[in-house]
Amino acid sequence: MPVSPARTVAFEILLRVEREESYASELLHSDRLAELSSRDHGLATELVMGVLRWQSLLDQRLAAASSQKLERLDDEVLAALRLGVYQLQFLSRVPAHAAIFESVELVKSARKRSAAPFANAVLRTIAGAGAEDILPEHILTKISKSPDSITLARNAAHPLWLVQRWTERYGLEAARQICAHDQMVPETAIHIHDNQVDAELVAAGVELSPGRLLSAARRVLAGDVTGTCAYREGRVSIQDEASQLVALLPGRGEMILDCCAAPGSKTALLARRNPLAKVFATELHPHRARLLRHLSRLPNVHVVAADARHLPFSCAFDRILADVPCSGTGTLARNPEIKWRLKATDLHDLQSRQIAILKSALAQLAMGGRLVYSTCSLEHEENEAVVEAALDGTVAFKVADLKGELEQLLQSGEMCWEDIASLLAAPYLRTIPGVHPCDGFFAAMIERG
Ligand SMILES: C[S@@+](CC[C@H](N)C(=O)[O-])C[C@H]1O[C@@H](n2cnc3c(N)ncnc32)[C@H](O)[C@@H]1O
């Protein structure tokens, strides 16, 4: 009997994530998956994301049942075992015999036939031991009661070094909330670019509820937004609410630069909010610059493939967004593989690049202009430290307190989250996943005086 399409695809994606440093969420939306039924697509997504979210906990189970060290297993065997143990422990609707059989078949189909009896024995041992303590409801209680970083990291399947630094910076309770949030399927948020879209989406079977931070945001409770006309025509975009909020911060301008722009969700929001402005969107990587092409239907957006450290403009901009490449630790619920790849030393490499981009962007800022620096990282090195380093020794620029801007957004009705103080780590914006109903974002507003 062949392995089911959903498990075959999940297996291939897990191998690519491991070997190529690819992002699971991008692979799960690639053309290759268009052939899958929506049910199979849903199962493949659940398997890939589940395995990546719970990887260290799954590996603990495998190590306890395995006669061999996991580090010595071939990638294919380990990926098939992780898929098997995830289904055994987290998907009570999948019968144990089916989970075991399909993982063993995956091992065989990957030409690792000699490892099939081993995989079978490991998974049977785990199935025999039961799943009581690891089912999601138990584990979330364990996360919320973890008394220290070490226990929290183990219960919540996170690397200890990340949990330790969040506990030091934000406190143990916030670290528990971040970890619990990262381990759940995140809500899908959308931005509505025109008010008629609501009725259109509902008619297309999409169930919505109001945004929590922003009036033009909605949360998708059920249905497929990507299959609607409004999505294809760009009148609605899928975008986390904190990301939408960051795109509102540059405000109104005439000459706008978005210097790290792909895939373009913030560019689209900037361009639609400033229809009379010229919006330049630069992106380093040509394949990612291609992602920006769908924005070319907005008449005021001009896409330029360029390195933001050496911007090719002789003009000045009155509004700039520098949404720089970062570790992404504020988005682990959507990108769980990041937590297994990232090393503490990476933060310093990222920081050097972020400082170079910010300095280069500041050089393009007009007198009286405003630049917003942002990341989806929870790490000080990529946030406050970058702003301080880039402004060190300059007198032309000052950091503005974002409180005033948030108050204006609340007054204008664009923001509906009333507890402004909770969003601020003065003078900066700071959202924390699990504490706030969104991804973790940081933003600083810099003005040229
Ligand atoms: C955080 S993402 C931007 C997300 C985007 N602002 C959005 O909201 O859709 C950072 C982007 O910067 C790009 N990038 C990385 N280094 C760059 C550089 N030196 N110059 C320009 N873009 C760069 C990355 O390829 C990535 O697409």
PDBQT file of the ligand as one rigid body, heavy atoms in Angstrom, charges set to zero:
ROOT
HETATM    1  C1  LIG A 501      11.603  41.157   7.571  1.00  0.00    +0.000 C 
HETATM    2  S1  LIG A 501      11.652  40.881   5.883  1.00  0.00    +0.000 S 
HETATM    3  C2  LIG A 501      10.631  42.181   5.286  1.00  0.00    +0.000 C 
HETATM    4  C3  LIG A 501       9.158  41.890   5.357  1.00  0.00    +0.000 C 
HETATM    5  C4  LIG A 501       8.352  42.939   4.599  1.00  0.00    +0.000 C 
HETATM    6  N1  LIG A 501       8.650  44.270   5.086  1.00  0.00    +0.000 N 
HETATM    7  C5  LIG A 501       6.852  42.686   4.727  1.00  0.00    +0.000 C 
HETATM    8  O1  LIG A 501       6.243  43.192   5.675  1.00  0.00    +0.000 OA
HETATM    9  O2  LIG A 501       6.296  42.000   3.871  1.00  0.00    +0.000 OA
HETATM   10  C6  LIG A 501      13.231  41.477   5.459  1.00  0.00    +0.000 C 
HETATM   11  C7  LIG A 501      13.494  41.467   3.965  1.00  0.00    +0.000 C 
HETATM   12  O3  LIG A 501      14.749  42.133   3.745  1.00  0.00    +0.000 OA
HETATM   13  C8  LIG A 501      15.440  41.478   2.722  1.00  0.00    +0.000 C 
HETATM   14  N2  LIG A 501      16.867  41.844   2.858  1.00  0.00    +0.000 N 
HETATM   15  C9  LIG A 501      17.849  41.224   3.529  1.00  0.00    +0.000 A 
HETATM   16  N3  LIG A 501      18.998  41.916   3.448  1.00  0.00    +0.000 NA
HETATM   17  C10 LIG A 501      18.731  43.010   2.700  1.00  0.00    +0.000 A 
HETATM   18  C11 LIG A 501      19.504  44.106   2.223  1.00  0.00    +0.000 A 
HETATM   19  N4  LIG A 501      20.805  44.234   2.540  1.00  0.00    +0.000 N 
HETATM   20  N5  LIG A 501      18.904  45.035   1.444  1.00  0.00    +0.000 NA
HETATM   21  C12 LIG A 501      17.581  44.920   1.122  1.00  0.00    +0.000 A 
HETATM   22  N6  LIG A 501      16.802  43.909   1.531  1.00  0.00    +0.000 NA
HETATM   23  C13 LIG A 501      17.362  42.974   2.314  1.00  0.00    +0.000 A 
HETATM   24  C14 LIG A 501      15.126  40.017   2.964  1.00  0.00    +0.000 C 
HETATM   25  O4  LIG A 501      15.353  39.257   1.787  1.00  0.00    +0.000 OA
HETATM   26  C15 LIG A 501      13.661  40.077   3.360  1.00  0.00    +0.000 C 
HETATM   27  O5  LIG A 501      12.847  39.966   2.230  1.00  0.00    +0.000 OA
ENDROOT
TORSDOF 0
